[in-house]
Amino acid sequence: MELNNIIFPFILLCLGYILNKYSLFFLNKNNFKYLIDNQFDKPQAFHQNPTYRLGGLTIFLTLNIVFLYLYFTKGIFYFEYASFCILFFILGFLDDLKVNIRPKFRLLIMIGLLITLIIFNKFSIGTIDLEYLDNLMKIDIFALFFVVLCFLFIINGCNLIDGFNGLLGIHTLIVFTVLIFINYGVGFYLNAPYESNFIDLFFYISLIIFIFLIFNFPKAQIFLGDSGAYLVGILISISTINTNNHYPEVSSFFFCILLFYIFFEVFFSFFRKIFFVGQSPLLPDKNHLHMLFYKYLLKKNNKEIISNYKVSIYINLIYLLLITPGIIFMNNSIFCRFYFFFLLAIYIYFYCLLYKKTK
């Protein structure tokens, strides 16, 4: 192992910690009001103290340090990652700065950015593990539509589940741990060559998320904000699609299993709001899975206040348990297909159960 590979993670950990610590100190000292989340009456607000939405900014800065390090030490410039991250960070950071962008207009901007970036980077999904969809993917306009849809689901899904301390952060760590296992362990497990460049990047991304969690879990000193949730969504989207493209030995449906919580939150929330609530799917509410889980625990504890980070632990432990069979049989396409729809049934059942018990 090269000395740089040992020293740089330690340097990154120190830099990330210092960046978060002193940025928070600076904002508190100067009473900077634009990045602070003090709107306790919002539907998705479960915090009681003003908290800075600083996570997106510090993740963005440390991520750029990683890009520069990999460029100067390995000669690899992750342009697709950098281009997506810069533009979506700016879009999310405007919201963190309390620039009022209407939800419909923000969605249109998001779609426009995705179309431009996907075409410019020639970004595509290699295989979907369904013959009729693979044939449709040969049609350029459909392929573009499908990739944009995947990005939208993941980015907005990350934003939806970013509600409790550590919920999205721990979830992201699990996702990237599995992606590292695929990129490294697949060589032993499926007798396929592994991609070391992905391993390095995924490891550093995981380290950056870990640094953020130091300040977000169990007690939140900072939040991700929209910029952080968008960045995490972009990183998960590109990394998952790249891994899917590089390892045809792994069923594409396994990656659907890996991201099932994010997918189902968006999909179910969309249809629930339109067909059952009768409101715009772009408007926030208090009926997401993690919120219902919190209400259930609150009711069970006779409305005694509980820390929302406990919900983050429970949900991620259940998530890890549920994706384990998929990890074991990741190269079995038929199993992964049926198991994905089984998870959908499980999600709907528990959502309805929690909804009923909290009413």
C-alpha positions as CSV (number, residue, x, y, z in Angstrom):
1,M,0.0,0.0,0.0
2,E,1.3,3.4,-1.0
3,L,2.2,5.8,1.9
4,N,-0.2,8.5,0.4
5,N,-3.1,6.1,0.7
6,I,-2.4,5.8,4.4
7,I,-1.7,9.5,5.1
8,F,-4.3,11.2,3.0
9,P,-7.4,9.7,4.7
10,F,-6.0,11.0,8.1
11,I,-5.4,14.4,6.6
12,L,-8.9,14.5,5.0
13,L,-10.4,13.5,8.4
14,C,-8.5,16.3,10.1
15,L,-9.3,18.9,7.5
16,G,-13.0,17.9,7.3
17,Y,-13.3,18.1,11.1
18,I,-11.6,21.5,11.3
19,L,-13.6,22.9,8.4
20,N,-16.9,21.9,10.1
21,K,-15.8,23.0,13.5
22,Y,-14.5,26.4,12.6
23,S,-17.2,27.1,10.0
24,L,-19.8,26.5,12.8
25,F,-17.8,28.7,15.2
26,F,-17.6,31.5,12.6
27,L,-21.3,31.4,11.9
28,N,-22.3,31.4,15.5
29,K,-19.9,34.2,16.4
30,N,-21.1,36.4,13.6
31,N,-24.8,35.4,14.0
32,F,-25.1,34.6,10.3
33,K,-28.9,34.3,9.8
34,Y,-29.1,33.1,6.2
35,L,-28.0,29.5,6.6
36,I,-29.8,28.9,9.9
37,D,-32.9,26.6,10.1
38,N,-35.2,28.2,12.7
39,Q,-38.5,27.5,11.0
40,F,-40.0,25.1,13.6
41,D,-43.5,25.2,12.1
42,K,-42.6,23.5,8.8
43,P,-44.2,20.1,8.2
44,Q,-40.9,18.3,8.1
45,A,-39.3,20.2,11.1
46,F,-38.6,17.9,14.1
47,H,-35.9,20.0,15.7
48,Q,-36.4,22.5,18.6
49,N,-33.2,24.6,18.3
50,P,-31.9,26.8,15.5
51,T,-29.4,24.8,13.5
52,Y,-27.2,25.7,10.6
53,R,-27.6,24.0,7.3
54,L,-23.9,23.8,6.9
55,G,-23.4,20.2,5.8
56,G,-23.7,20.8,2.1
57,L,-21.1,23.4,2.0
58,T,-18.5,21.5,4.0
59,I,-19.2,18.3,2.1
60,F,-18.8,20.2,-1.2
61,L,-15.4,21.7,-0.1
62,T,-13.9,18.4,1.2
63,L,-15.2,16.6,-1.9
64,N,-13.2,19.1,-4.1
65,I,-10.1,18.4,-2.0
66,V,-10.6,14.7,-2.9
67,F,-11.0,15.5,-6.6
68,L,-7.8,17.5,-6.6
69,Y,-5.9,14.9,-4.6
70,L,-6.9,12.1,-7.0
71,Y,-6.1,14.2,-10.0
72,F,-2.6,15.1,-8.9
73,T,-1.7,11.7,-7.4
74,K,-3.4,9.4,-9.9
75,G,-4.0,11.6,-12.9
76,I,-7.7,10.9,-12.7
77,F,-10.2,13.8,-13.0
78,Y,-13.7,12.8,-12.2
79,F,-15.3,15.4,-14.4
80,E,-18.8,13.9,-14.5
81,Y,-18.8,13.9,-10.6
82,A,-17.4,17.4,-10.4
83,S,-19.8,18.9,-13.0
84,F,-22.9,17.4,-11.5
85,C,-21.9,18.3,-8.0
86,I,-21.0,21.9,-8.7
87,L,-24.4,22.8,-10.4
88,F,-26.6,20.8,-8.0
89,F,-24.7,22.2,-5.0
90,I,-25.4,25.8,-6.2
91,L,-29.1,24.9,-6.7
92,G,-29.5,23.5,-3.2
93,F,-27.3,26.2,-1.6
94,L,-29.6,28.9,-2.9
95,D,-32.4,27.3,-0.9
96,D,-30.2,27.0,2.1
97,L,-29.5,30.7,1.9
98,K,-33.3,31.2,1.9
99,V,-33.6,32.3,-1.7
100,N,-37.3,31.6,-2.5
101,I,-37.5,29.3,-5.5
102,R,-40.9,27.9,-6.1
103,P,-41.0,24.0,-6.0
104,K,-42.3,23.7,-9.6
105,F,-39.6,26.0,-10.9
106,R,-36.9,24.3,-8.9
107,L,-38.0,20.9,-10.4
108,L,-37.8,22.4,-13.9
109,I,-34.3,23.7,-13.2
110,M,-33.3,20.3,-11.9
111,I,-34.6,18.6,-15.0
112,G,-32.9,21.1,-17.3
113,L,-29.6,20.6,-15.5
114,L,-29.8,16.9,-15.6
115,I,-30.6,16.8,-19.4
116,T,-27.7,19.2,-20.1
117,L,-25.2,17.3,-17.8
118,I,-26.2,13.8,-19.0
119,I,-25.9,14.8,-22.7
120,F,-22.6,16.7,-22.1
121,N,-21.0,13.9,-20.1
122,K,-22.5,11.2,-22.4
123,F,-23.8,9.5,-19.3
124,S,-25.8,6.4,-19.8
125,I,-27.0,3.2,-18.1
126,G,-25.5,0.1,-19.8
127,T,-28.0,-2.6,-18.9
128,I,-31.3,-2.8,-17.0
129,D,-31.6,-6.6,-16.8
130,L,-34.9,-6.6,-18.6
131,E,-34.8,-7.4,-22.3
132,Y,-37.6,-5.1,-23.5
133,L,-36.2,-2.2,-21.4
134,D,-32.7,-2.8,-22.7
135,N,-34.1,-2.6,-26.3
136,L,-35.9,0.6,-25.5
137,M,-32.6,2.0,-24.1
138,K,-31.2,1.8,-27.6
139,I,-33.6,4.7,-28.5
140,D,-31.7,7.9,-27.5
141,I,-34.7,9.9,-26.3
142,F,-36.0,7.1,-24.1
143,A,-32.5,6.4,-22.7
144,L,-32.2,10.1,-21.8
145,F,-35.7,10.1,-20.2
146,F,-34.9,7.0,-18.1
147,V,-31.6,8.3,-16.8
148,V,-33.1,11.7,-15.9
149,L,-35.9,9.8,-14.1
150,C,-33.4,7.7,-12.1
151,F,-31.5,10.8,-11.0
152,L,-34.7,12.6,-10.0
153,F,-35.9,9.7,-7.9
154,I,-32.6,9.4,-6.1
155,I,-31.9,13.1,-5.5
156,N,-35.5,13.9,-4.3
157,G,-35.6,10.6,-2.3
158,C,-32.4,11.7,-0.5
159,N,-34.1,15.1,0.2
160,L,-37.2,13.4,1.5
161,I,-35.5,11.1,4.0
162,D,-33.1,13.8,5.2
163,G,-35.4,14.6,8.1
164,F,-33.8,13.1,11.3
165,N,-30.4,13.2,12.7
166,G,-28.2,10.7,10.9
167,L,-31.0,9.2,8.9
168,L,-29.6,10.0,5.4
169,G,-26.0,10.1,6.6
170,I,-26.0,6.5,8.0
171,H,-28.1,5.3,5.0
172,T,-25.4,6.8,2.6
173,L,-22.6,5.1,4.5
174,I,-24.4,1.7,4.1
175,V,-24.9,2.3,0.4
176,F,-21.3,3.2,-0.2
177,T,-20.0,0.3,1.9
178,V,-22.0,-2.1,-0.3
179,L,-20.7,-0.4,-3.4
180,I,-17.1,-0.7,-2.1
181,F,-17.8,-4.4,-1.4
182,I,-19.0,-4.9,-5.0
183,N,-16.1,-3.0,-6.5
184,Y,-13.5,-4.9,-4.4
185,G,-15.2,-8.1,-3.2
186,V,-16.8,-8.9,-6.5
187,G,-13.4,-10.0,-7.7
188,F,-13.5,-12.9,-5.2
189,Y,-17.2,-13.4,-5.0
190,L,-18.1,-13.4,-8.8
191,N,-14.6,-14.0,-10.2
192,A,-14.6,-10.6,-12.0
193,P,-11.9,-7.9,-12.3
194,Y,-12.4,-5.0,-9.8
195,E,-12.2,-1.3,-10.4
196,S,-9.7,0.3,-8.0
197,N,-10.4,3.9,-9.1
198,F,-14.0,3.5,-7.9
199,I,-12.8,2.0,-4.6
200,D,-10.6,5.0,-3.8
201,L,-13.3,7.5,-4.6
202,F,-16.1,5.6,-2.8
203,F,-13.9,5.3,0.3
204,Y,-13.2,9.0,0.4
205,I,-16.9,9.8,-0.1
206,S,-17.7,7.5,2.8
207,L,-15.1,9.3,5.0
208,I,-16.6,12.7,4.1
209,I,-20.0,11.5,5.2
210,F,-18.6,10.1,8.4
211,I,-17.0,13.5,9.2
212,F,-20.5,15.1,8.6
213,L,-22.1,12.5,11.0
214,I,-19.7,13.6,13.8
215,F,-21.6,16.9,13.7
216,N,-25.0,15.6,12.9
217,F,-25.4,12.4,15.0
218,P,-26.7,11.7,17.6
219,K,-27.2,15.4,18.4
220,A,-27.3,17.7,15.3
221,Q,-25.0,20.7,15.4
222,I,-25.5,21.1,11.7
223,F,-27.9,19.9,9.0
224,L,-27.2,18.8,5.4
225,G,-29.6,21.3,4.0
226,D,-30.9,21.0,0.4
227,S,-27.3,21.4,-0.9
228,G,-26.1,18.5,1.1
229,A,-29.1,16.3,0.2
230,Y,-28.7,17.1,-3.5
231,L,-25.0,16.3,-3.3
232,V,-25.5,13.0,-1.6
233,G,-28.2,12.2,-4.2
234,I,-25.8,13.0,-7.1
235,L,-23.0,11.0,-5.5
236,I,-25.2,7.9,-5.0
237,S,-26.8,8.2,-8.5
238,I,-23.5,8.4,-10.4
239,S,-21.7,5.8,-8.2
240,T,-24.6,3.3,-8.5
241,I,-25.0,3.7,-12.2
242,N,-21.2,3.4,-12.8
243,T,-21.0,0.3,-10.7
244,N,-24.0,-1.2,-12.5
245,N,-22.3,-0.4,-15.9
246,H,-18.9,-1.8,-14.8
247,Y,-20.2,-5.1,-13.4
248,P,-22.7,-6.9,-15.6
249,E,-22.2,-9.9,-13.4
250,V,-24.3,-8.1,-10.8
251,S,-28.1,-8.0,-11.5
252,S,-29.3,-4.4,-12.2
253,F,-32.3,-5.2,-9.9
254,F,-29.8,-5.6,-7.0
255,F,-29.1,-1.9,-7.3
256,C,-32.9,-1.3,-7.1
257,I,-32.9,-3.3,-3.9
258,L,-29.9,-1.3,-2.6
259,L,-31.9,2.0,-3.2
260,F,-35.3,0.6,-2.5
261,Y,-35.9,2.9,0.5
262,I,-35.1,6.0,-1.5
263,F,-37.1,4.9,-4.5
264,F,-40.2,3.9,-2.5
265,E,-40.2,7.1,-0.5
266,V,-40.5,9.2,-3.7
267,F,-42.8,6.8,-5.6
268,F,-45.2,6.2,-2.7
269,S,-45.2,9.9,-1.6
270,F,-46.0,11.0,-5.1
271,F,-49.0,8.7,-5.5
272,R,-50.2,9.1,-1.9
273,K,-50.3,12.9,-2.2
274,I,-52.1,12.9,-5.5
275,F,-54.6,10.1,-5.1
276,F,-55.2,9.9,-1.4
277,V,-54.5,13.4,0.0
278,G,-55.4,15.5,-3.1
279,Q,-52.4,17.8,-2.9
280,S,-49.4,18.7,-5.0
281,P,-46.7,16.0,-4.7
282,L,-44.2,18.8,-4.5
283,L,-45.6,20.1,-1.2
284,P,-44.1,18.8,2.1
285,D,-46.1,16.9,4.7
286,K,-45.7,15.0,7.9
287,N,-46.6,11.6,6.6
288,H,-43.3,10.1,5.4
289,L,-42.2,6.7,6.8
290,H,-39.6,8.0,9.3
291,M,-42.1,10.6,10.6
292,L,-44.8,8.0,11.1
293,F,-42.3,5.8,12.9
294,Y,-41.4,8.7,15.2
295,K,-45.1,9.4,15.9
296,Y,-45.6,5.7,16.7
297,L,-42.7,5.6,19.2
298,L,-44.0,8.8,20.7
299,K,-47.5,7.3,21.1
300,K,-46.0,4.1,22.5
301,N,-44.0,6.1,25.1
302,N,-47.1,8.0,26.2
303,K,-46.0,11.1,24.2
304,E,-42.8,11.4,26.2
305,I,-40.3,13.2,24.0
306,I,-37.8,10.9,22.4
307,S,-34.7,11.7,20.3
308,N,-35.3,11.4,16.6
309,Y,-31.9,9.8,16.1
310,K,-33.3,6.6,17.5
311,V,-35.6,6.4,14.5
312,S,-32.6,6.8,12.3
313,I,-30.9,3.8,14.0
314,Y,-34.0,1.6,13.8
315,I,-34.8,2.4,10.2
316,N,-31.2,1.9,9.0
317,L,-30.9,-1.4,10.9
318,I,-34.2,-2.7,9.3
319,Y,-32.9,-1.5,5.9
320,L,-29.6,-3.3,6.4
321,L,-31.4,-6.5,7.4
322,L,-33.7,-6.3,4.4
323,I,-31.0,-5.7,1.7
324,T,-28.8,-8.6,3.1
325,P,-30.5,-11.3,1.0
326,G,-30.0,-9.1,-2.1
327,I,-26.3,-8.8,-1.3
328,I,-26.0,-12.6,-0.9
329,F,-27.8,-13.2,-4.2
330,M,-26.7,-10.1,-6.1
331,N,-25.8,-12.1,-9.2
332,N,-29.1,-13.9,-9.4
333,S,-31.3,-11.8,-11.6
334,I,-34.6,-13.8,-11.0
335,F,-34.2,-13.6,-7.2
336,C,-33.4,-9.9,-7.3
337,R,-36.4,-9.1,-9.4
338,F,-38.9,-10.9,-7.2
339,Y,-37.2,-9.7,-4.0
340,F,-37.4,-6.1,-5.1
341,F,-41.2,-6.4,-5.5
342,F,-41.4,-8.2,-2.2
343,L,-39.7,-5.2,-0.6
344,L,-42.3,-2.9,-2.2
345,A,-45.0,-5.0,-0.6
346,I,-43.2,-4.9,2.8
347,Y,-42.8,-1.1,2.6
348,I,-46.5,-0.5,1.8
349,Y,-47.6,-2.9,4.5
350,F,-45.5,-1.3,7.2
351,Y,-46.4,2.2,6.0
352,C,-50.1,1.5,6.2
353,L,-49.7,-0.2,9.6
354,L,-47.8,2.8,11.0
355,Y,-50.3,5.2,9.5
356,K,-53.2,3.4,11.1
357,K,-51.5,3.2,14.5
358,T,-50.7,6.9,14.6
359,K,-54.1,8.1,13.8
